[in-house]
Amino acid sequence: MHEMSLCEGVLQILEDHAVSQGFTQVKTVWLEIGGLSGVDPEAMRFGFDAVMKDTLADGAVLEIIDLPGQAWCMQCSKQVSVKARFDACPECNSYQLQVTGGDEMRIKELEVD
C-alpha cells in the first residue's frame, strides 16, 4: 500500500509548513487526487488517520477532491476525459492520447490553528 508512504509525505509537508507559517494544529486537509494518479482514495483515508495519529494533524479531517483524467487526442485533436491511462479516445477510438491532467495528487488547502 503506497498510500501510507504518500500520507507520510503529506505529514512532512504539514510539519514543514507549520514551522514556516507558525501554526500548531491542522484541522482539515483538502487533497486533490487525480483519477489517473494510481492513488486509492479509501486507502488514503485509512493511511491518513494512522499516520497523523499523535502529530499536529491528529484528528484532522481529510477531504478528497476527485480530479477526472484528461488527455489530448492526437488523432482527433480534442481534449477528452478518460478513466484509465490506456483507454481509447471516447470520440474517435484512437489510442494516441497524451495525458494532460488527472495524474496528480496535491494539497489544495489547509484549515489550521
C-alpha positions in Angstrom: 0.0 0.0 0.0 1.9 3.0 -1.2 -0.8 5.3 0.1 0.8 5.0 3.6 4.1 6.5 2.3 2.1 9.2 0.5 0.5 10.1 3.8 3.9 10.3 5.4 4.9 12.7 2.7 1.8 14.8 3.4 2.7 14.9 7.1 6.2 16.1 6.2 4.8 18.9 4.2 2.4 19.8 7.0 5.3 19.9 9.5 7.4 22.0 7.2 4.6 24.5 6.7 3.8 24.6 10.4 7.4 25.7 11.1 7.5 28.3 8.3 3.9 29.6 8.8 3.6 29.3 12.6 0.6 27.1 13.1 0.4 24.3 15.7 -2.6 22.3 14.7 -4.2 21.1 11.4 -7.9 20.7 11.4 -8.7 19.9 7.8 -6.6 18.9 4.8 -8.1 19.1 1.3 -6.3 16.8 -1.1 -6.7 16.8 -4.9 -6.3 13.2 -6.2 -6.4 12.6 -9.9 -8.3 9.6 -11.4 -5.1 8.6 -13.2 -2.8 9.0 -10.2 -2.9 5.4 -9.1 -3.9 6.5 -5.6 -6.8 4.7 -3.9 -8.9 7.3 -2.0 -10.1 4.8 0.6 -6.6 3.6 1.3 -5.5 7.2 1.5 -8.2 7.9 4.1 -7.1 4.8 6.2 -3.4 5.7 5.9 -4.1 9.4 6.7 -5.8 8.5 10.1 -3.0 6.1 11.0 -0.1 8.3 10.0 -1.5 11.6 11.5 -2.0 10.0 15.0 -0.1 11.8 17.7 1.1 14.6 15.3 0.0 18.2 14.7 -2.7 16.7 12.4 -4.1 14.2 14.9 -7.9 14.1 14.4 -7.7 16.2 11.3 -10.4 15.7 8.6 -9.2 14.5 5.2 -11.3 15.9 2.4 -10.6 14.4 -1.0 -11.3 16.3 -4.2 -11.5 13.9 -7.2 -10.0 15.2 -10.4 -11.0 13.5 -13.6 -8.4 12.1 -16.0 -7.9 14.3 -19.0 -6.0 13.6 -22.3 -5.3 15.2 -25.6 -6.2 13.0 -28.6 -3.6 13.4 -31.3 -5.9 11.7 -33.8 -9.0 13.9 -33.5 -7.3 17.0 -31.8 -9.7 17.1 -28.9 -9.4 17.3 -25.1 -11.2 14.2 -23.7 -12.0 12.7 -20.3 -10.5 9.2 -19.6 -10.9 6.8 -16.7 -7.6 4.9 -17.2 -4.3 5.6 -18.8 -4.6 3.3 -21.7 -8.3 3.9 -22.6 -9.2 4.7 -26.2 -10.4 8.2 -27.1 -14.1 8.4 -26.5 -14.5 10.5 -29.6 -12.6 8.5 -32.3 -11.4 5.3 -30.5 -7.7 6.2 -31.2 -5.1 5.1 -28.6 -2.9 8.1 -29.4 -3.6 10.0 -26.2 -1.4 12.2 -24.2 -2.4 12.6 -20.5 -2.8 16.3 -19.7 -4.4 16.1 -16.2 -5.7 13.9 -13.5 -2.4 12.2 -12.8 -1.5 14.4 -9.8 -2.0 14.4 -6.1 -1.5 17.7 -4.2 -2.6 19.5 -1.1 -5.2 22.0 -2.2 -6.0 23.7 1.1 -5.5 23.5 4.9 -7.5 24.6 7.8 -5.1 25.3 10.7 -4.9 26.9 14.2 
